Amino acid sequence: MKLRFLGGTGTVTGSRYLLSDDKHRVLVDCGMYQGVKTLRRRNWAKFPVDPSTIDAVVLTHAHIDHSGYLPALVKNGFKGKVYCTKATHELCKVLLPDAGFLQEEDAKYAFRKKFSKHEKPEPLFTEKDAWEALKHFESLHYHETFEPVRGFQVTFTPAGHILGSSCVHVHHEGDGRTIVFSGDVGRQNDMIMRPPEPLQKADVLVCESTYGDRVHGETDPEAELAKIITRTAGRGGIVLIPAFAVGRAQMLLYAIHKIMGDDRIPKLPVFLNSPMAIKATEIFSRHHKEHKLNAAQCEQMDEKTEFVRTVEESIKLDSVRYPCVIISASGMASGGRGLHHLKTLLPNPRNSIVFAGFQAPGTRGDALVNGAESVKIHGEYWPVKAEIHNLDSLSAHGDYKEILAWLEQGSLKPEKVYVTHGEAVASDVMRKRIREKFGWEAEVPELFEEVEV
């Protein structure tokens, strides 16, 4: 069995790992690149291997940097099945068509406003392409072993990152070896998600390193949110929280309604302006047995939130001038309805923009949390006068201490660890920490490198 790194190296996006033997090829994750332009361009490059030669795809979870390239893969010739957990399947039904729709809309907007360098901007894939890709999906339960191709036995275990997220265990019958892909690893004490299940066996481990070189702040996220919302409302401002539609949006709704119920912030309208996040919240409520919130808590969260569903409602929300909280995708301010809110709210010092997790280099979120005086949105520069906050304690990723603690909980003794899905420094620091703590041989692979498993 061989492993080739087709993405997710030197960056936190574009996760793609190709497993192969003499007869079959299995792709673990099929993510889009996000962030700086040089990374985004990779989405448009010819796929490193012919998609028609890939027999199956296995997904760790639904986030676009792990699943978002699937419509393009199918469009370019992939004919096999896509395997994932039940909740991941449901979320992909929301995320992938929405991603296609947004790309179509962005292409139309760029053409209309003439801010693209291309005469006629085209989307990478369309909403129709996404629905076509979803026909290839087959979902399974955690701990249910299946064979995507003969000789490859695969099992999902909970990773605690978002609903449906999993570690992917692949056992190859031919050589009797097991490789485990961590996917994105959740927190040990997340507000709404249960901790990741400890790993028991792996000859080779592929481990993420998003926060490989740092730890999350020890501040109480509820207290920080309460302080920001109260201060902003006191000066008549609006709090905008760009949030990932899956995971962070639901956690933020829970946290805000909790501190409001405890009278720690004023009673304010709370808007969720993202069709994708609204659908994800409904899925989150249906799968309440997979996270910490019970059915009653989910129902209460839904009832107290004002869902902004239509474009007309979203445009109307831009004219609101009274204190409120708006949660809108995307989490790194890279697209979606949140960009229109940013254009309205950034120039006013009364307002606050709160980021809730990792901001990939090159994204608007990264620029804003690092003190940019202006940011480019839809071809124009907008001044940054609003207060900018980044609460990394709200991240859905375990930091390096949490990941090391998780690795220690099981009975792992891998022969080799490949550290991926992190910026170059973060991955290298994580490599050193794994080697120092466990004595395991660890290395950071290069893009397109192929190794023996």
Order of alpha helices (4+ residues) and beta strands (2+ residues): beta-beta-beta-alpha-beta-alpha-alpha-beta-alpha-alpha-beta-beta-beta-beta-beta-beta-alpha-beta-alpha-beta-alpha-alpha-beta-alpha-beta-alpha-beta-alpha-beta-beta-beta-alpha-beta-alpha-beta-beta
